[in-house]
Amino acid sequence: VQLQASGGGLMQAGGSLRLSCAASGLTFSTSSMGWFRQAPGKEREFVAAFRGNGLNTWYADSVKGRFTISRDNAKNTVYLQMNNLKPEDTAVYYCAASRQRVINTQVRREDSYHYWGQGTLVTVSS
């Protein structure tokens, strides 16, 4: 399994970015996919996730209403649409995938995911 994240960059506060994560060797319908981020000097934290068929999604409180996780099955790609960006969203963003569907109570845990992309840097200026 390989995950390739892209789409990061420099954006002013209030702007939007869309991150992409292209997955190979993975079947979305039997996996859970997530986005995590790590800000400078901080631990990596959960951002968003969906499970299996994508009908169930989860978001960190800090991004709820601003970020949207979605997927394109035909392209085997997961997206993170980020709107109304804030300086505190500055971080390296990682996509992650599990071998099987993750139960509700575990989707926010890093150790629920077996595969990780290389990360893409998002910088939001004030």
C-alpha positions as semicolon CSV with decimal commas, in nm:
position;residue;x (nm);y (nm);z (nm)
1;V;0,000;0,000;0,000
2;Q;0,123;0,344;-0,091
3;L;-0,026;0,681;-0,005
4;Q;0,084;0,994;-0,188
5;A;-0,031;1,324;-0,038
6;S;-0,023;1,651;-0,228
7;G;-0,185;1,991;-0,246
8;G;-0,020;2,176;0,038
9;G;0,112;2,527;0,005
10;L;0,105;2,881;0,136
11;M;-0,231;3,048;0,181
12;Q;-0,360;3,359;0,348
13;A;-0,605;3,331;0,634
14;G;-0,958;3,291;0,505
15;G;-0,845;3,112;0,192
16;S;-0,899;2,753;0,079
17;L;-0,685;2,457;-0,016
18;R;-0,766;2,105;-0,122
19;L;-0,535;1,823;-0,023
20;S;-0,529;1,497;-0,216
21;C;-0,414;1,153;-0,114
22;A;-0,373;0,898;-0,392
23;A;-0,386;0,542;-0,265
24;S;-0,260;0,228;-0,434
25;G;-0,299;-0,128;-0,321
26;L;-0,599;-0,043;-0,105
27;T;-0,974;-0,099;-0,130
28;F;-1,168;0,195;0,009
29;S;-1,480;-0,005;0,081
30;T;-1,299;-0,223;0,334
31;S;-1,073;0,045;0,481
32;S;-1,090;0,361;0,683
33;M;-0,905;0,671;0,569
34;G;-0,800;0,964;0,777
35;W;-0,614;1,292;0,778
36;F;-0,388;1,394;1,064
37;R;-0,167;1,698;1,108
38;Q;0,138;1,799;1,304
39;A;0,210;2,161;1,380
40;P;0,563;2,279;1,466
41;G;0,653;2,177;1,817
42;K;0,329;1,985;1,869
43;E;0,217;1,626;1,857
44;R;0,034;1,488;1,558
45;E;-0,342;1,523;1,590
46;F;-0,651;1,387;1,425
47;V;-0,824;1,604;1,164
48;A;-1,086;1,398;0,977
49;A;-1,172;1,044;0,874
50;F;-1,425;0,833;0,693
51;R;-1,496;0,468;0,723
52;G;-1,550;0,214;0,449
53;N;-1,833;0,334;0,226
54;G;-1,773;0,693;0,325
55;L;-2,117;0,746;0,474
56;N;-1,967;0,792;0,818
57;T;-1,730;1,082;0,870
58;W;-1,560;1,230;1,175
59;Y;-1,394;1,566;1,229
60;A;-1,189;1,731;1,497
61;D;-1,383;2,007;1,669
62;S;-1,125;2,260;1,554
63;V;-1,202;2,199;1,185
64;K;-1,569;2,104;1,193
65;G;-1,768;2,320;0,954
66;R;-1,455;2,432;0,768
67;F;-1,296;2,108;0,644
68;T;-1,460;1,830;0,442
69;I;-1,321;1,485;0,377
70;S;-1,433;1,311;0,061
71;R;-1,320;1,047;-0,182
72;D;-1,323;0,954;-0,548
73;N;-1,343;0,578;-0,581
74;A;-1,263;0,583;-0,951
75;K;-0,936;0,761;-0,879
76;N;-0,869;0,586;-0,548
77;T;-0,812;0,928;-0,400
78;V;-0,913;1,092;-0,075
79;Y;-0,951;1,469;-0,048
80;L;-0,949;1,718;0,234
81;Q;-1,118;2,042;0,134
82;M;-1,005;2,314;0,374
83;N;-1,200;2,640;0,377
84;N;-1,169;2,951;0,589
85;L;-0,814;2,859;0,680
86;K;-0,665;2,998;0,998
87;P;-0,301;3,046;1,099
88;E;-0,348;2,769;1,355
89;D;-0,413;2,527;1,068
90;T;-0,045;2,556;0,974
91;A;0,097;2,203;0,990
92;V;0,223;1,908;0,796
93;Y;-0,083;1,709;0,691
94;Y;-0,068;1,331;0,666
95;C;-0,315;1,092;0,512
96;A;-0,352;0,751;0,669
97;A;-0,525;0,425;0,590
98;S;-0,622;0,115;0,781
99;R;-0,629;-0,245;0,661
100;Q;-0,991;-0,274;0,772
101;R;-1,274;-0,053;0,885
102;V;-1,205;0,121;1,211
103;I;-1,479;0,125;1,472
104;N;-1,630;0,459;1,570
105;T;-1,449;0,496;1,899
106;Q;-1,107;0,438;1,741
107;V;-1,108;0,656;1,428
108;R;-0,926;0,940;1,601
109;R;-0,638;0,721;1,716
110;E;-0,315;0,714;1,518
111;D;-0,256;0,350;1,602
112;S;-0,579;0,255;1,423
113;Y;-0,407;0,324;1,091
114;H;-0,145;0,103;0,931
115;Y;-0,028;0,308;0,635
116;W;0,083;0,669;0,617
117;G;0,161;0,913;0,340
118;Q;0,469;1,132;0,341
119;G;0,294;1,450;0,450
120;T;0,227;1,780;0,277
121;L;0,296;2,119;0,434
122;V;0,019;2,375;0,473
123;T;0,118;2,724;0,582
124;V;-0,147;2,983;0,660
125;S;-0,038;3,342;0,701
126;S;-0,233;3,599;0,899
